[in-house]
Amino acid sequence: MPSSSTNSYTDTALLDALEAQGWGIGVVHDDDKHWYVLTDGTQDVVVDGPFPFFTTHIADEEDCKWARPTIREAISAWIERCRIEDEGE
């Protein structure tokens, strides 16, 4: 992973970080122009290939602290949040 500065990630590094996760991630934009990277929520189980599905993401109080005005900043903040949480374990 790149350094922890939220402004130092390339677009490729941001996408690679999202792709490296083994579970669903929601990159969500709310009506108030905030971007979030969310990991809590539900979605239909995809069995055989892509098909229409329904998904719900949940932004709790902690998630809202990491909301950012741009998608790049939100993904960078999510990477930083993961780093901080990993160091705390």
N, CA, C and O of each residue as an XYZ file, in Angstrom:
356
protein
N       0.836     -1.183      0.000
C       0.000      0.000      0.000
C       0.881      1.248      0.000
O       1.979      1.239      0.557
N       0.403      2.302     -0.618
C       1.167      3.548     -0.601
C       1.259      4.109      0.806
O       0.691      3.553      1.746
N       1.968      5.198      0.942
C       2.087      5.818      2.258
C       0.710      6.221      2.765
O      -0.254      6.255      2.000
N       0.620      6.523      4.045
C      -0.683      6.762      4.659
C      -1.264      8.142      4.365
O      -2.411      8.401      4.729
N      -0.524      9.026      3.727
C      -1.073     10.337      3.396
C      -2.225     10.163      2.418
O      -2.072      9.516      1.382
N      -3.379     10.739      2.745
C      -4.563     10.524      1.921
C      -4.458     11.165      0.546
O      -5.305     10.896     -0.306
N      -3.470     11.989      0.296
C      -3.323     12.624     -1.005
C      -2.269     11.959     -1.873
O      -2.011     12.434     -2.979
N      -1.648     10.875     -1.413
C      -0.527     10.297     -2.154
C      -0.889      9.069     -2.973
O      -0.005      8.483     -3.599
N      -2.151      8.654     -2.996
C      -2.542      7.454     -3.723
C      -2.847      7.757     -5.179
O      -3.534      8.730     -5.491
N      -2.340      6.929     -6.055
C      -2.715      7.044     -7.464
C      -4.083      6.405     -7.653
O      -4.552      5.655     -6.798
N      -4.714      6.706     -8.773
C      -6.012      6.076     -9.052
C      -5.879      4.561     -9.093
O      -6.760      3.844     -8.620
N      -4.779      4.074     -9.656
C      -4.545      2.630     -9.713
C      -4.444      2.044     -8.311
O      -5.016      0.987     -8.044
N      -3.728      2.712     -7.415
C      -3.592      2.224     -6.036
C      -4.941      2.219     -5.326
O      -5.235      1.305     -4.556
N      -5.763      3.237     -5.580
C      -7.086      3.282     -4.957
C      -7.941      2.108     -5.416
O      -8.573      1.435     -4.601
N      -7.958      1.864     -6.725
C      -8.751      0.749     -7.254
C      -8.190     -0.593     -6.822
O      -8.948     -1.514     -6.518
N      -6.876     -0.715     -6.791
C      -6.253     -1.966     -6.332
C      -6.629     -2.270     -4.886
O      -6.869     -3.427     -4.540
N      -6.684     -1.249     -4.042
C      -7.046     -1.448     -2.633
C      -8.484     -1.956     -2.510
O      -8.760     -2.853     -1.714
N      -9.391     -1.387     -3.290
C     -10.779     -1.856     -3.267
C     -10.875     -3.288     -3.781
O     -11.564     -4.124     -3.196
N     -10.178     -3.559     -4.880
C     -10.232     -4.881     -5.503
C      -9.605     -5.954     -4.628
O      -9.991     -7.120     -4.715
N      -8.650     -5.587     -3.790
C      -7.945     -6.555     -2.951
C      -8.815     -7.113     -1.830
O      -8.478     -8.143     -1.247
N      -9.919     -6.457     -1.521
C     -10.797     -6.940     -0.459
C     -11.546     -8.172     -0.944
O     -11.948     -8.247     -2.105
N     -11.728     -9.123     -0.062
C     -12.408    -10.350     -0.431
C     -13.893    -10.324     -0.166
O     -14.531    -11.377     -0.182
N     -14.464     -9.170      0.076
C     -15.881     -9.056      0.394
C     -16.420     -7.777     -0.220
O     -15.659     -6.916     -0.660
N     -17.725     -7.664     -0.245
C     -18.381     -6.534     -0.898
C     -18.120     -5.205     -0.231
O     -18.144     -5.088      0.994
N     -17.875     -4.227     -1.039
C     -17.657     -2.864     -0.568
C     -18.607     -1.965     -1.345
O     -18.782     -2.130     -2.552
N     -19.209     -1.028     -0.660
C     -20.051     -0.054     -1.341
C     -19.378      1.298     -1.358
O     -19.024      1.841     -0.312
N     -19.201      1.842     -2.550
C     -18.726      3.214     -2.684
C     -19.986      4.022     -2.968
O     -20.556      3.942     -4.056
N     -20.415      4.801     -1.977
C     -21.737      5.415     -1.992
C     -21.625      6.937     -1.964
O     -20.788      7.502     -1.259
N     -22.484      7.581     -2.744
C     -22.569      9.036     -2.781
C     -23.952      9.420     -2.280
O     -24.953      8.988     -2.851
N     -24.030     10.225     -1.220
C     -25.346     10.573     -0.682
C     -25.900     11.840     -1.345
O     -25.221     12.476     -2.151
N     -27.121     12.189     -1.000
C     -27.781     13.359     -1.587
C     -27.163     14.680     -1.145
O     -27.439     15.726     -1.731
N     -26.331     14.629     -0.112
C     -25.686     15.838      0.394
C     -24.245     15.962     -0.102
O     -23.446     16.718      0.451
N     -23.927     15.201     -1.162
C     -22.627     15.266     -1.850
C     -21.458     14.780     -1.003
O     -20.361     15.330     -1.095
N     -21.678     13.758     -0.181
C     -20.608     13.114      0.576
C     -20.373     11.737     -0.011
O     -21.321     11.051     -0.391
N     -19.122     11.329     -0.088
C     -18.742      9.989     -0.539
C     -18.348      9.142      0.662
O     -17.697      9.622      1.590
N     -18.748      7.880      0.632
C     -18.450      6.920      1.692
C     -17.938      5.631      1.066
O     -18.339      5.271     -0.041
N     -17.065      4.944      1.764
C     -16.728      3.561      1.435
C     -17.281      2.738      2.592
O     -16.814      2.852      3.725
N     -18.277      1.910      2.298
C     -18.991      1.178      3.338
C     -18.802     -0.322      3.179
O     -18.740     -0.850      2.069
N     -18.713     -0.987      4.316
C     -18.548     -2.441      4.305
C     -19.705     -3.160      4.968
O     -19.790     -4.387      4.900
N     -20.601     -2.418      5.610
C     -21.771     -3.030      6.239
C     -22.977     -2.859      5.332
O     -23.207     -1.787      4.772
N     -23.732     -3.920      5.198
C     -24.933     -3.858      4.392
C     -25.353     -5.247      3.953
O     -24.815     -6.252      4.418
N     -26.314     -5.288      3.058
C     -26.805     -6.563      2.547
C     -26.981     -6.477      1.036
O     -27.168     -5.395      0.479
N     -26.919     -7.632      0.386
C     -27.224     -7.703     -1.034
C     -27.657     -9.120     -1.363
O     -27.364    -10.064     -0.629
N     -28.355     -9.249     -2.470
C     -28.736    -10.571     -2.945
C     -27.482    -11.395     -3.192
O     -26.423    -10.845     -3.496
N     -27.597    -12.695     -3.062
C     -26.471    -13.575     -3.338
C     -26.409    -13.840     -4.841
O     -27.368    -14.333     -5.435
N     -25.276    -13.507     -5.444
C     -25.082    -13.739     -6.875
C     -24.563    -15.156     -7.052
O     -23.492    -15.491     -6.547
N     -25.318    -15.996     -7.769
C     -24.943    -17.392     -7.930
C     -24.308    -17.647     -9.294
O     -23.190    -18.156     -9.373
N     -25.002    -17.301    -10.346
C     -24.520    -17.579    -11.705
C     -24.451    -16.315    -12.537
O     -25.399    -15.955    -13.235
N     -23.323    -15.655    -12.450
C     -23.093    -14.499    -13.297
C     -23.839    -13.256    -12.851
O     -24.658    -13.295    -11.933
N     -23.540    -12.165    -13.514
C     -24.182    -10.910    -13.152
C     -25.667    -10.919    -13.513
O     -26.056    -11.371    -14.590
N     -26.470    -10.423    -12.609
C     -27.891    -10.238    -12.856
C     -28.352     -9.101    -11.957
O     -27.652     -8.736    -11.012
N     -29.518     -8.539    -12.239
C     -29.990     -7.438    -11.385
C     -30.078     -7.881     -9.926
O     -30.537     -8.985     -9.631
N     -29.644     -7.031     -9.034
C     -29.716     -7.353     -7.616
C     -30.008     -6.090     -6.827
O     -29.849     -4.975     -7.324
N     -30.433     -6.282     -5.601
C     -30.759     -5.205     -4.678
C     -29.683     -5.162     -3.602
O     -29.265     -6.201     -3.092
N     -29.238     -3.964     -3.261
C     -28.234     -3.838     -2.215
C     -28.596     -2.683     -1.277
O     -29.159     -1.676     -1.707
N     -28.271     -2.839     -0.014
C     -28.483     -1.802      0.991
C     -27.180     -1.628      1.758
O     -26.599     -2.605      2.231
N     -26.726     -0.401      1.880
C     -25.524     -0.112      2.656
C     -25.901      0.711      3.871
O     -26.814      1.536      3.819
N     -25.201      0.482      4.951
C     -25.505      1.150      6.219
C     -24.313      2.016      6.621
O     -23.201      1.517      6.793
N     -24.558      3.317      6.769
C     -23.521      4.238      7.233
C     -23.833      4.593      8.681
O     -24.791      5.313      8.963
N     -23.011      4.079      9.596
C     -23.217      4.406     10.999
C     -22.441      5.676     11.357
O     -21.821      6.301     10.497
N     -22.485      6.042     12.623
C     -21.844      7.280     13.071
C     -20.342      7.282     12.771
O     -19.789      8.303     12.364
N     -19.690      6.142     12.973
C     -18.254      6.048     12.683
C     -17.981      6.227     11.195
O     -17.029      6.912     10.824
N     -18.803      5.620     10.335
C     -18.640      5.774      8.888
C     -18.752      7.236      8.483
O     -18.014      7.705      7.617
N     -19.669      7.947      9.105
C     -19.893      9.350      8.751
C     -18.673     10.224      9.048
O     -18.467     11.250      8.399
N     -17.871      9.817     10.024
C     -16.637     10.556     10.330
C     -15.639     10.470      9.182
O     -14.767     11.329      9.049
N     -15.765      9.418      8.338
C     -14.827      9.184      7.250
C     -15.378      9.618      5.894
O     -14.737      9.382      4.870
N     -16.547     10.245      5.866
C     -17.124     10.740      4.613
C     -16.241     11.857      4.061
O     -15.657     12.635      4.815
N     -16.154     11.923      2.738
C     -15.316     12.928      2.093
C     -16.041     13.537      0.892
O     -16.994     12.946      0.384
N     -15.600     14.711      0.433
C     -16.294     15.382     -0.674
C     -16.003     14.797     -2.062
O     -16.733     15.092     -3.008
N     -14.965     13.983     -2.206
C     -14.674     13.375     -3.512
C     -14.492     11.873     -3.344
O     -14.175     11.384     -2.260
N     -14.697     11.161     -4.430
C     -14.553      9.705     -4.381
C     -13.117      9.304     -4.054
O     -12.899      8.367     -3.285
N     -12.143      9.993     -4.623
C     -10.738      9.671     -4.352
C     -10.395      9.884     -2.872
O      -9.715      9.062     -2.258
N     -10.869     10.985     -2.317
C     -10.616     11.253     -0.897
C     -11.297     10.216     -0.012
O     -10.743      9.813      1.012
N     -12.497      9.781     -0.400
C     -13.220      8.784      0.395
C     -12.495      7.444      0.398
O     -12.375      6.802      1.441
N     -12.012      7.022     -0.772
C     -11.285      5.745     -0.833
C      -9.969      5.860     -0.070
O      -9.582      4.934      0.643
N      -9.283      6.985     -0.214
C      -8.039      7.207      0.541
C      -8.297      7.171      2.043
O      -7.528      6.571      2.795
N      -9.380      7.815      2.479
C      -9.716      7.821      3.902
C     -10.044      6.408      4.381
O      -9.685      6.033      5.497
N     -10.728      5.618      3.538
C     -11.050      4.231      3.896
C      -9.763      3.409      4.050
O      -9.651      2.601      4.972
N      -8.802      3.611      3.157
C      -7.517      2.908      3.265
C      -6.845      3.288      4.591
O      -6.327      2.425      5.300
N      -6.860      4.566      4.912
C      -6.260      5.045      6.164
C      -7.002      4.457      7.367
O      -6.377      4.042      8.343
N      -8.328      4.422      7.294
C      -9.126      3.845      8.385
C      -8.768      2.383      8.599
O      -8.604      1.945      9.738
N      -8.644      1.622      7.513
C      -8.264      0.211      7.612
C      -6.877      0.065      8.242
O      -6.649     -0.823      9.064
N      -5.949      0.952      7.844
C      -4.595      0.906      8.388
C      -4.609      1.155      9.892
O      -3.943      0.450     10.651
N      -5.365      2.154     10.316
C      -5.463      2.496     11.738
C      -6.098      1.340     12.512
O      -5.621      0.977     13.588
N      -7.162      0.767     11.973
C      -7.825     -0.357     12.653
C      -6.915     -1.575     12.718
O      -6.914     -2.284     13.724
N      -6.133     -1.835     11.659
C      -5.202     -2.964     11.663
C      -4.112     -2.773     12.708
O      -3.710     -3.730     13.370
N      -3.632     -1.546     12.860
C      -2.591     -1.280     13.855
C      -3.116     -1.426     15.275
O      -2.361     -1.746     16.193
N      -4.415     -1.192     15.455
C      -5.015     -1.307     16.777
C      -5.270     -2.729     17.227
O      -5.524     -2.971     18.407
N      -5.208     -3.670     16.307
C      -5.469     -5.078     16.668
C      -4.277     -5.737     17.283
O      -4.338     -6.914     17.639
